[in-house]
Amino acid sequence: MPLQAGVATTQELFAQSDIIVVGDLKGTLGEEEENFSGNHPLWYTKWNLNVLFYLKGNLDSKNLIVGTPGAKNKGIWSSIDYYLDDKENPVLMFLVKRDEFYEPLNPQGILPLRRSGYLSSLDNLTGTKLTYMYTIPSSQIESYISNNIEKVVIPTDENLLKDHKYGIFTMLVPLFFLTILIPFISRSGESK
């Protein structure tokens, strides 16, 4: 099912998506051309998505292939052609299954997130906790996630979450030890 260009309500985005994920785009896997019944060619760009959290569905996979209509230098043939920016990470994506990959429900189903808070633990992660961790550019979607997502599923690969697991505490521990060691090192250099 190709993407729909129309605007969806927040409830429609959640209801019509096969899976909803938060993840990091890790570059393109290539572009390919498809022809639909003699119309202009439709180009797809395939992306590698490193999944951090599942808000709906659980493939228990840390990597997904996401296809978006459009290609970097192929021109625009339809109202749904676009090219993602893999420098805007993480992203919230509302995805539907299409053959061997997933695609956004529509262009509205891709939202760049901004880190806004840290949790000491990701145990029992809920929509409310997720909206504490990330600012979502749509207040309706942020409110829906906070009020309706009771369980956020984390892929099982521990390496994937090493940067996210302990949040700010992971960053503060090295600073604490540096604060203690710098005066000690300075004093030992003066005594020589």
SVG drawing of the C-alpha trace seen along z (x, -y; Angstrom):
<svg xmlns="http://www.w3.org/2000/svg" viewBox="-8 -22 69 32">
<polyline fill="none" stroke="black" stroke-width="0.4" points="0.0,0.0 1.7,-3.3 1.7,-6.2 -1.4,-8.3 -0.9,-12.0 -3.9,-13.1 -3.6,-14.4 -4.4,-11.9 -5.7,-12.6 -3.6,-11.4 -6.0,-8.6 -5.7,-7.5 -1.9,-7.5 -2.0,-5.2 -4.8,-2.9 -3.5,-2.5 0.2,-1.9 1.4,1.7 4.3,0.6 5.3,-2.7 9.0,-3.1 11.5,-5.6 14.8,-5.1 17.9,-6.5 18.3,-6.6 21.7,-5.1 22.0,-6.0 20.6,-4.7 20.7,-1.2 20.1,-2.2 17.5,-3.5 15.3,-1.5 12.7,-2.2 9.2,-0.8 6.6,-1.1 2.9,-1.1 0.6,-0.3 2.4,-2.5 2.6,-5.7 5.7,-7.6 8.4,-5.6 8.2,-5.7 11.6,-5.8 12.1,-4.4 15.0,-5.1 15.6,-2.4 17.0,-3.4 18.5,-1.4 16.7,-2.3 18.2,-1.5 15.2,-0.9 15.4,-2.2 11.8,-1.7 8.6,-0.1 5.4,-2.0 3.1,0.3 4.0,3.8 7.1,5.6 9.3,7.2 12.0,7.5 14.4,6.4 16.9,3.6 17.2,2.9 14.4,2.3 14.5,1.4 12.3,-1.7 11.4,-2.7 10.4,-6.2 9.0,-7.3 11.5,-9.6 15.2,-9.6 17.9,-12.1 18.5,-13.2 15.5,-11.8 13.0,-14.6 9.6,-14.8 6.9,-12.7 4.2,-12.7 3.0,-14.7 4.4,-12.0 8.0,-12.0 10.5,-13.2 14.0,-12.5 14.8,-12.0 17.6,-13.7 19.5,-11.1 21.1,-13.8 17.8,-14.4 17.9,-11.7 16.1,-10.2 12.8,-10.1 9.3,-8.8 7.9,-6.8 4.4,-5.5 5.1,-2.6 3.1,-0.1 4.4,3.2 5.1,3.2 6.6,6.3 10.1,6.7 10.3,3.3 8.2,0.8 7.2,-2.6 5.8,-5.7 2.0,-5.8 2.3,-9.2 4.9,-12.1 3.1,-13.2 4.2,-9.9 7.8,-10.9 8.6,-13.3 12.1,-14.3 12.5,-14.2 14.7,-16.3 16.1,-14.8 14.7,-16.7 15.3,-14.5 17.0,-11.5 15.8,-8.5 17.9,-6.6 16.3,-3.4 14.3,-2.2 12.5,0.5 8.7,0.3 9.0,-2.4 5.6,-4.0 4.4,-6.7 4.6,-9.3 8.2,-8.5 9.0,-8.5 7.5,-12.0 9.7,-13.1 12.8,-11.8 11.9,-13.4 10.1,-16.5 7.7,-15.6 6.9,-18.4 3.2,-17.6 1.4,-18.4 -1.5,-16.1 0.7,-13.1 2.8,-13.8 -0.5,-13.9 -1.8,-10.7 1.5,-8.9 1.6,-10.1 -2.1,-9.1 -2.5,-5.9 0.8,-4.0 1.1,-1.9 4.1,0.1 7.1,-0.8 9.0,2.2 12.8,2.1 14.6,4.4 16.6,7.1 20.1,6.1 21.8,4.5 24.5,2.9 21.8,0.8 20.8,-0.9 24.2,-1.4 24.1,-5.2 20.4,-5.4 20.2,-3.0 21.5,-5.2 21.0,-8.6 22.6,-11.5 24.2,-9.3 26.5,-7.7 27.8,-11.2 28.2,-12.4 30.3,-9.5 33.4,-10.3 33.1,-14.0 32.9,-13.1 36.1,-11.1 37.9,-13.8 37.0,-16.3 38.6,-14.1 41.7,-13.1 42.7,-16.6 43.6,-18.1 45.4,-14.8 47.5,-14.8 48.2,-18.5 49.5,-18.0 51.7,-15.0 53.3,-17.1 54.2,-19.9 55.9,-17.5 58.6,-16.5"/>
</svg>
